[in-house]
Amino acid sequence: MAPILKDLWNRLAGGGSAGVREEPAAEAVEYKGFRIRPAPYSAKGGYQTAGVIEKDFEMGMKEHRFVRAETHPSKDEAVTFAITKGKQIIDEQGDRIFR
């Protein structure tokens, strides 16, 4: 796996990376039966758009992780944008995101 992809995977999977300060998770937002958990991380002098979409099913919880190319100057802006992107993904794909 390419080093940049491995680093990204580690961040999304919660493993972090040596020398990278972990950011506390933002509050989840409920939307149309889904939970959106913004998870921006420090990158390129700003914060990368990232998050997790979760939904509870009879068989248990499923989640879909997303990362977008946009970076933002502040964590708050990245959190706000991650929520917007999460809502857009839900509106466009619904439960199909878990396939």
N, C-alpha and C positions, 0 to 999 in steps of 0.2 A: 504494500500500500504506500502511495506517495506520502512523504512526510507531512505535507500540508493537510491532506485528507485524514491521515492518522491523528493529527493534532485536533482537527475539527471533530472527528468522531469521539475522541477522548473527552472533549469539552461537552459535547451533547450527551454522552453516556455518563457524565458525572465524574469521570476519572481525572479531569483537570490536566494540567501539564506543568512540568517543573518550571518554577519561576513565574508562573501565571497566578495572579491573585484571583481567587474564586469570588464571584459576586453573589450576594444573597438572592434567593429566588423572589420574584415579584408575586404579588397576590394573584390567584386564579380569578378569571372572569367567566361567569356562566353566560352561555349564549345558545339558544335553541336546543337545549338538552346536552350541550357539549361544555367542557371546561377548557378555557384557553389559559395556558401558563406561559407568560412571557419569560424568555430566558436569554436576554441579550448578553453578550460577553465583550470584553475589551478587545479591540482589534484596530490596527491602523490609526492609532491616535483618537479613536472614537469608540462607538459601540455598535456591534454587528446585530442586525435583525435576526432573531431566532426565537423559537418557542416550541411548545408541545400542546397538541390538541388531544383531549381525553374524552372518553365517553364510556359510561357503564352499560354493559349488556348482561343478559342472563348468564353467559359463560364467564363473566368477569370484565374488568376494565381493559379497554384497548387504547393505545396511544399512537399518535402520528407526530413525528418530530419534523420541524421545518427550519430552514436557514435561507435567508435571502441575501442578496449582494449589497443591499443598502447599509450604509453606516451612518451614524448620527453623532452629533457632538456631545450629547448627554445621555445618560442611562435612561432618564425619564422619557426623553423623546423616543428612544429605541423601544421602551416598554409600550408606549402609546401606539407606535407603528406596528409592533408585533401583534398587538390586540386587533388592530385594523386588518392586518394580513390574515390572521387566524379567522376572523369573521368572513373575509372574502373567500378563503379556502372552504370553509363550511358551507357558505352560500352556493359556491360553484360545484362542490363535490359531495357534500353531505356524508353519509356513511361509507361511500366508495373510498374515502381516504384510508380506510382500514383494510382494504383488500390487498 
